């Protein structure tokens, strides 16, 4: 069958259907102008009722009639195009002459938006460089309620406050000595260690003043519990010392951890976890009641200078030697690298409320890493400024 016959048949069928529709409208009782009063009455009584009566059928046929006419027109045009293909290009040329080529205009409303991109990736970034210029940073603490990170600058003997959403920073306290670590104590206070001065300090974040709480030889890492005690790691003596707050009374919890221990983290269930800055990549678990300790794992060729716990059986630690962030399963000591490229990183804090891991380094950088993103195979990879 030729294209001509196909289009002829299509046009004939459409014409036949149109004639049938006209006959129905003419011969069916109730059709035409005489039923307009009835239509109005039904419409006012129930606007949906017309769909269930003969009048609804009349409306449908009124719609189909012109549709069949259009079908006939299309069939005729298709037949013409099949007999004379040049007519199509002629019509297109005439259209261009009359109206010109189509113009494309892209406005600001058509451009991709940052919020749309955020939705596309789940409103989560893998990592962000929050701030720079923070000096030779070592210790780090974060207050999610204030969107603020507190970064200990050992070289500048000061504590910087950084807004994690904007990167804005200012000096919260100065003249803090050889500051190695910082922890937040609530009610506008923080506690920091002064390694060179062998002291544990209390810092007033409102006015930047500080005072000595206790003398602790080689004070480096510190963690706070809910019962008003600070646990200080003595890098020099390899001991964990408990200090009562605010009085300063102290007693030794455990010894024999070796020189070079670093950060301390508490699980709230009677266990402390201690890393090493020097002398190997051990992660220790200390039973505070029994005053015993064991090695959870060893990161060969690395350090475990800081430790943070997520409350779900995992510890995070940073390797300042190789610039890496590790995840460690406390139950069996399994370990894996979840971020690299962090420089000489010596500050670590975990915001479990919002799911962020914060890392600072001795290049004065503060990094924010998505904790959820670290769960993927290979973690977040190498961070790039």
C-alpha positions as CSV (number, residue, x, y, z in Angstrom):
1,X,0.0,0.0,0.0
2,X,1.4,3.5,-0.9
3,X,1.6,6.4,1.5
4,X,-1.0,8.1,-0.6
5,X,-3.5,5.3,0.0
6,X,-2.8,5.3,3.7
7,X,-3.4,9.0,4.1
8,X,-6.5,8.8,1.9
9,X,-8.0,6.1,4.0
10,X,-7.2,8.0,7.2
11,X,-8.9,11.0,5.9
12,X,-12.0,9.0,4.8
13,X,-12.3,7.4,8.2
14,X,-12.1,10.7,10.0
15,X,-14.7,12.2,7.6
16,X,-17.1,9.3,8.3
17,X,-16.7,9.7,12.0
18,X,-17.4,13.4,11.7
19,X,-20.7,12.8,9.8
20,X,-21.7,10.3,12.4
21,X,-21.2,12.8,15.2
22,X,-23.2,15.4,13.2
23,X,-26.1,12.9,12.8
24,X,-26.1,12.1,16.5
25,X,-26.3,15.8,17.4
26,X,-29.1,16.4,14.9
27,X,-31.3,13.3,15.5
28,X,-31.0,12.6,19.2
29,X,-33.9,13.9,21.3
30,X,-32.8,16.6,23.6
31,X,-29.9,17.8,21.5
32,X,-29.6,21.3,20.1
33,X,-30.6,24.7,21.4
34,X,-33.9,23.6,22.9
35,X,-32.2,21.8,25.7
36,X,-30.1,24.7,27.0
37,X,-32.6,25.4,29.8
38,X,-32.3,21.8,30.9
39,X,-28.5,22.0,30.9
40,X,-28.6,25.1,33.0
41,X,-31.0,23.6,35.5
42,X,-28.9,20.4,35.9
43,X,-25.7,22.5,36.2
44,X,-27.1,24.6,39.0
45,X,-28.4,21.6,40.9
46,X,-25.2,19.5,40.7
47,X,-22.3,20.5,38.4
48,X,-21.2,16.9,38.2
49,X,-24.6,15.6,37.2
50,X,-24.3,16.6,33.6
51,X,-21.5,14.1,33.2
52,X,-24.0,11.3,34.0
53,X,-26.8,12.4,31.6
54,X,-27.4,12.5,27.9
55,X,-26.3,16.1,27.9
56,X,-22.9,15.1,29.0
57,X,-22.7,12.8,25.9
58,X,-23.8,15.8,23.7
59,X,-20.9,17.8,25.1
60,X,-18.5,15.0,24.3
61,X,-19.7,14.8,20.7
62,X,-19.4,18.5,20.4
63,X,-15.8,18.1,21.2
64,X,-15.2,15.2,18.9
65,X,-16.7,16.8,15.8
66,X,-13.9,19.5,15.4
67,X,-11.4,16.8,16.3
68,X,-12.5,14.7,13.4
69,X,-12.2,17.7,11.1
70,X,-8.6,18.3,12.3
71,X,-7.9,14.6,11.6
72,X,-9.1,15.1,8.0
73,X,-6.9,18.2,7.6
74,X,-3.8,16.4,9.0
75,X,-4.4,13.4,6.6
76,X,-4.6,15.8,3.6
77,X,-1.4,17.5,4.7
78,X,0.4,14.2,5.1
79,X,-0.7,13.1,1.7
80,X,0.6,16.3,0.2
81,X,4.0,15.8,1.9
82,X,4.2,12.2,0.7
83,X,3.6,13.3,-2.9
84,X,5.8,16.3,-2.8
85,X,8.5,16.2,0.0
86,X,9.8,19.6,-1.1
87,X,6.6,21.2,0.2
88,X,7.8,20.5,3.8
89,X,11.0,22.3,3.4
90,X,9.1,25.1,1.6
91,X,6.8,25.5,4.6
92,X,9.7,25.6,7.0
93,X,11.5,28.2,4.8
94,X,8.4,30.3,4.7
95,X,8.1,30.1,8.5
96,X,11.7,31.3,9.0
97,X,11.1,34.2,6.6
98,X,8.0,35.2,8.5
99,X,9.2,34.8,12.0
100,X,13.0,34.4,11.8
101,X,15.0,31.6,13.4
102,X,14.0,30.7,16.9
103,X,15.8,32.7,19.6
104,X,17.1,31.1,22.8
105,X,17.1,33.2,26.0
106,X,18.5,31.9,29.3
107,X,17.6,34.1,32.3
108,X,18.8,34.0,35.9
109,X,15.8,31.9,36.8
110,X,17.0,29.2,34.4
111,X,20.5,28.9,36.0
112,X,21.2,26.1,38.4
113,X,20.9,27.2,42.0
114,X,23.1,26.2,45.0
115,X,20.1,25.0,46.9
116,X,19.1,22.7,44.1
117,X,22.5,21.2,44.0
118,X,22.3,20.7,47.8
119,X,19.1,18.8,47.3
120,X,20.7,16.7,44.6
121,X,23.5,15.6,46.8
122,X,21.3,15.2,49.9
123,X,22.3,18.6,51.4
124,X,25.6,17.0,52.5
125,X,29.2,17.9,51.6
126,X,31.9,15.3,52.0
127,X,34.4,17.9,53.5
128,X,34.9,21.6,53.7
129,X,37.9,23.8,54.6
130,X,36.2,26.0,57.2
131,X,39.1,28.4,58.1
132,X,42.8,29.1,57.7
133,X,45.2,31.3,59.6
134,X,44.7,29.6,62.9
135,X,48.4,29.2,63.7
136,X,50.1,26.0,64.7
137,X,46.9,24.3,65.8
138,X,46.9,21.3,68.0
139,X,43.9,20.9,70.4
140,X,40.3,21.3,69.2
141,X,36.8,21.4,70.7
142,X,33.4,22.1,69.2
143,X,30.2,23.5,70.6
144,X,27.3,22.6,68.3
145,X,24.8,24.8,70.1
146,X,26.9,27.9,69.2
147,X,28.2,26.6,65.8
148,X,31.6,27.3,67.2
149,X,34.9,25.4,67.2
150,X,37.7,26.3,69.6
151,X,41.2,25.8,68.2
152,X,44.3,25.7,70.4
153,X,47.2,27.6,68.8
154,X,50.3,26.2,70.4
155,X,52.7,28.6,68.7
156,X,50.5,31.6,69.5
157,X,49.7,30.4,73.0
158,X,46.1,31.3,72.4
159,X,42.6,29.9,71.9
160,X,40.7,30.9,68.7
161,X,36.9,30.7,68.3
162,X,35.7,29.9,64.8
163,X,32.1,30.0,63.5
164,X,31.8,26.8,61.6
165,X,29.1,28.1,59.3
166,X,31.0,31.2,58.1
167,X,34.6,30.7,59.1
168,X,34.7,34.0,61.0
169,X,37.2,33.8,63.8
170,X,38.5,35.8,66.8
171,X,40.8,35.2,69.8
172,X,38.8,33.8,72.7
173,X,41.8,33.7,75.1
174,X,45.5,34.4,75.1
175,X,48.6,33.9,77.2
176,X,47.7,30.2,77.7
177,X,51.3,28.9,77.6
178,X,52.3,25.8,75.7
179,X,48.7,24.9,74.9
180,X,48.3,21.3,73.8
181,X,44.6,20.5,74.2
182,X,41.2,22.1,74.9
183,X,37.9,20.7,76.2
184,X,34.6,22.6,76.9
185,X,33.3,22.5,80.4
186,X,29.9,24.1,79.9
187,X,28.6,27.5,81.3
188,X,31.2,29.4,79.3
189,X,34.3,27.6,80.5
190,X,37.0,25.5,78.8
191,X,39.9,23.6,80.1
192,X,43.3,23.5,78.5
193,X,46.7,21.9,79.1
194,X,50.0,23.8,79.2
195,X,52.6,21.2,78.5
196,X,55.6,23.5,79.0
197,X,54.1,25.0,82.2
198,X,53.0,21.5,83.4
199,X,49.5,22.9,84.2
200,X,45.8,22.3,83.8
201,X,44.1,25.6,83.2
202,X,40.5,26.8,83.4
203,X,39.5,29.4,80.7
204,X,36.7,31.9,80.9
205,X,35.4,32.1,77.3
206,X,33.5,35.3,78.1
207,X,36.4,37.5,79.0
208,X,39.4,35.4,78.0
209,X,40.8,35.1,81.5
210,X,42.4,31.9,82.8
211,X,43.6,30.3,86.1
212,X,45.6,27.3,87.1
213,X,43.6,24.3,88.4
214,X,46.4,21.9,89.1
215,X,50.1,21.1,88.4
216,X,50.4,18.0,86.1
217,X,53.8,17.0,84.8
218,X,53.9,16.8,81.0
219,X,50.2,17.7,80.8
220,X,49.0,17.2,77.2
221,X,45.7,15.5,76.5
222,X,42.5,16.2,78.6
223,X,38.9,14.9,78.8
224,X,36.0,15.8,81.1
225,X,33.4,13.6,82.6
226,X,29.9,14.4,83.9
227,X,30.9,14.0,87.5
228,X,33.3,17.1,87.6
229,X,36.6,15.4,86.9
230,X,39.2,16.1,84.3
231,X,41.4,13.3,83.0
232,X,44.8,14.5,82.0
233,X,47.3,12.5,79.9
234,X,51.0,13.1,81.0
235,X,53.0,12.8,77.8
236,X,56.2,12.9,79.9
237,X,55.3,10.3,82.5
238,X,53.0,8.0,80.5
239,X,50.2,8.4,83.2
240,X,46.5,9.2,83.3
241,X,45.8,11.6,86.1
242,X,42.3,12.5,87.4
243,X,41.8,16.0,88.6
244,X,38.8,17.2,90.6
245,X,37.1,20.3,89.4
246,X,37.2,23.0,90.4
247,X,39.3,22.3,93.5
248,X,42.3,20.7,91.7
249,X,42.8,17.6,93.9
250,X,44.4,14.8,91.8
251,X,45.2,11.1,91.8
252,X,46.8,8.8,89.3
253,X,44.5,6.4,87.5
254,X,47.0,4.3,85.6
255,X,50.7,4.3,84.8
256,X,53.0,2.4,82.3
257,X,51.4,3.8,79.1
258,X,54.8,5.0,77.9
259,X,56.2,8.4,77.1
260,X,54.5,10.2,74.3
261,X,50.8,9.6,75.0
262,X,48.4,12.1,73.6
263,X,44.6,12.7,73.5
264,X,42.0,11.2,75.9
265,X,38.4,10.4,75.2
266,X,35.8,9.0,77.7
267,X,32.9,6.7,76.8
268,X,30.7,7.6,79.8
269,X,30.6,4.0,80.9
270,X,33.8,3.8,82.9
271,X,36.3,3.5,80.0
272,X,38.9,6.0,78.7
273,X,40.7,5.7,75.4
274,X,44.1,7.2,75.0
275,X,46.3,7.7,71.9
276,X,49.9,8.3,71.4
277,X,51.7,11.2,69.8
278,X,55.1,9.6,69.7
279,X,56.4,6.1,70.1
280,X,54.0,4.1,67.9
281,X,50.4,4.0,66.9
282,X,48.8,2.4,69.9
283,X,45.3,3.1,71.0
284,X,44.8,2.2,74.7
285,X,41.6,1.3,76.6
286,X,41.7,2.1,80.3
287,X,39.2,0.7,82.8
288,X,38.9,3.7,85.2
289,X,37.5,1.6,88.1
290,X,39.9,-1.3,87.9
291,X,42.8,1.0,86.9
292,X,44.0,-1.4,84.2
293,X,44.7,-0.9,80.5
294,X,45.0,-2.8,77.3
295,X,45.9,-2.1,73.7
296,X,42.9,-1.9,71.4
297,X,44.8,-1.7,68.2
298,X,48.1,-0.5,66.7
299,X,48.4,1.7,63.6
300,X,51.7,0.6,62.2
301,X,53.8,3.5,61.1
302,X,51.3,6.0,62.3
303,X,50.2,8.1,65.3
304,X,47.0,8.2,67.3
305,X,47.6,11.7,68.7
306,X,43.9,12.5,69.3
307,X,40.8,10.3,70.0
308,X,37.1,11.0,69.6
309,X,34.2,8.5,70.2
310,X,30.9,8.4,68.3
311,X,29.0,6.6,71.0
312,X,28.2,3.7,68.6
313,X,31.3,1.6,69.2
314,X,33.6,3.5,66.9
315,X,36.6,5.7,67.6
316,X,38.2,8.3,65.3
317,X,41.9,9.2,65.6
318,X,44.2,11.3,63.5
319,X,47.7,10.4,62.3
320,X,49.7,13.6,62.4
321,X,52.7,11.9,60.8
322,X,50.8,11.0,57.5
323,X,47.9,13.4,57.6
324,X,45.2,10.8,57.9
325,X,41.9,10.3,59.7
326,X,41.2,6.7,60.9
327,X,38.0,5.0,62.0
328,X,38.5,2.2,64.5
329,X,36.0,-0.4,65.7
330,X,36.5,-0.7,69.4
331,X,35.1,-4.2,69.7
332,X,37.8,-5.8,67.6
333,X,40.3,-3.1,66.7
334,X,39.5,-3.1,63.0
335,X,40.8,0.0,61.4
336,X,40.6,1.9,58.1
337,X,41.6,5.3,56.7
338,X,38.6,7.5,56.0
339,X,40.3,10.7,54.9
340,X,43.8,11.8,53.9
341,X,45.6,14.9,52.9
342,X,45.0,16.6,56.3
343,X,48.6,17.8,56.8
344,X,50.2,17.7,60.2
345,X,46.9,17.3,61.9
346,X,46.9,17.5,65.7
347,X,43.3,18.6,66.6
348,X,40.2,16.4,66.5
349,X,36.6,17.0,67.6
350,X,33.4,15.1,66.9
351,X,29.9,16.8,66.6
352,X,27.6,13.8,67.0
353,X,24.6,16.1,67.0
354,X,25.0,17.2,63.4
355,X,27.2,14.4,62.1
356,X,30.5,16.4,61.6
357,X,34.1,15.5,62.3
358,X,36.5,18.5,62.7
359,X,40.2,18.3,62.2
360,X,42.8,21.1,62.6
361,X,46.5,21.1,61.6
362,X,49.7,22.9,62.2
363,X,49.2,24.8,58.9
364,X,46.4,26.7,60.6
365,X,43.6,24.9,58.7
366,X,40.3,23.8,60.1
367,X,38.5,21.0,58.2
368,X,34.9,19.9,58.5
369,X,34.2,16.3,57.3
370,X,30.9,14.6,56.9
371,X,30.8,11.6,59.3
372,X,28.2,9.9,57.1
373,X,30.3,10.2,54.0
374,X,33.2,8.5,55.8
375,X,31.1,5.3,56.1
376,X,31.3,4.8,52.3
377,X,33.9,2.4,50.9
378,X,37.2,4.4,50.9
379,X,35.7,7.2,53.0
380,X,36.0,10.7,51.6
381,X,39.4,10.2,50.1
382,X,42.0,13.0,50.0
383,X,40.8,16.4,51.0
384,X,41.7,19.3,48.7
385,X,41.6,23.0,49.7
